[in-house]
Amino acid sequence: MRKWTKKRLTGVPGSTILQSNLNMRVPVNNGVPNGTYTVVIGFVINTDGSLSDFSRLTNVGYGMEEETIRVIKNQAGGYQLY
């Protein structure tokens, strides 16, 4: 059985893509108060490298989790088991 470790977004391959593609207007348009927020998303990396079973592990709201899932889903594969 292969194991995955959780890592913070900083320094994780693809994190620049995520940060570059998030529409930061989504929470603003939904009335988010000023502040710093952390969003945690869960998903499964399948043996073929595709992603599935997305879930929100936080409930910050203001469309933040949904926007993060949208960006991750739009990224083409590239995930591999080691």
N, C-alpha and C positions, 0 to 999 in steps of 0.2 A: 504494500500500500504506500502510495506516495503522499508526502505531507507538504502542506503549504505553510508559510509563515506570514504573519501580518506585518506589513511595513507601512510607515507613514508615506504620504504622497511625495514629500520632498526626496529627490534622488531616485525615485522609482522610474524605470523606463516608461515613457509615455506620459509622465506627469506634465511635461511641458505642453504636450498636445491637449491634455485635459484643461489645463489652465488657460491655454490660448483660445480654446473653442467654447468655453462656458459663456453664455450670454448673461453678463452681469446686470443687464436691465430687467431680467425676469423678477428677481426679488424686489428691486426698486419699484417696478410697475405694480407689484403686489403689496406695496406699503411696508416693506421691512424697515424697522427702526435702525438707526446707525449702530454699528457694533461689529464684532468679529464672531463668526459662526463656524461651527464644525459640522460637516455632513459626512455620515458614514453609510456606505452602500455595500450590500453583500451581493455576491453573484457566484455562479459556478463556472469554472473553466473546464470544459469537456475535453475528453482525450484527443479530439481533433483540433483543439485550440480555440473552438468557438465558445462564446459566452452565453449563459442562459440563467434562468431563475433569479432575476434581479429582485432585490428587496431593499426597502428602506430600513436601516437600523437606527436611524435617528428620525425625529419628527420636528425638525426646526420649522418647517412650513415655508410659506411665501414662494413656493414653487422650486425651492433649492434642490431637494432630492430628485424631483422629476427632471430638472434641467441636467443634473449630473448624470442620471441614468441615460438620458437622451444622448449626451455626448459620448459616453462609454459605448453605447449600442452602435453609434455611427462609426466607430473606429473599426477598421478592417483587421480581423484576426491578429495573428502575430504572437499569440500566447502559446507557450510550450511548457510541457512538463519536463523536469530535469531529474 
